[in-house]
Amino acid sequence: MGEYSGDAGDGMRSNEGQKFSTFDRDNDLFEKNCALDSKGGWWFTDCGGT
């Protein structure tokens, strides 16, 4: 991801440097499979929101 500019806030900042995880490839550092739990792939730091 690149730079962000605007006044809406940067909700993706916490995902910076994370690997993309899917239900069959759990690449995040969290103990659970967040992609399986949320039924979708993402750059998870944990199983919470962005």
N, C-alpha and C positions, 0 to 999 in steps of 0.2 A: 504494500500500500504506500501511497505517496503522501505528500503534504495536503493538509486540509486548510481551507480558509473560509470564513463565514462567521455568522453570529449565533448559529444554532447549537454550538457545543460540539465536541469531538467525541462521540460515543464509541468510536472504534479504537481510541488510544489504548485501552486496556488489552486489546488483542494484538498489539504490535509485537512482532517477533514470535508469535505462536504458530505452531504447525496446524494445518487443516486436518480435522478429524471427521471421519464418517463412521457409520454403524459397524463396518467391518475393518476399519483402520483407526484404532484409538490412539491418536498421536499426542493428545494433550497430557499435561502432567497431573491432572486430577485423578483420584483413585477410582472413580466411577467412569463408565463410558457415557459421556455427556451427549454425544451424537445419537446413541441408541435411546437414551432417556427422552431426548427432545424430538426424536424422529426427524433429524435433519443434520446435515454437515455444517461445521462452523470452525472458526479459529478460537476454540474454547480456552479460557484460563481456568474456569471452573464451570459448574452447571447452573450458574446464575444468569442474569440478564446482561446486556451489553454494558 
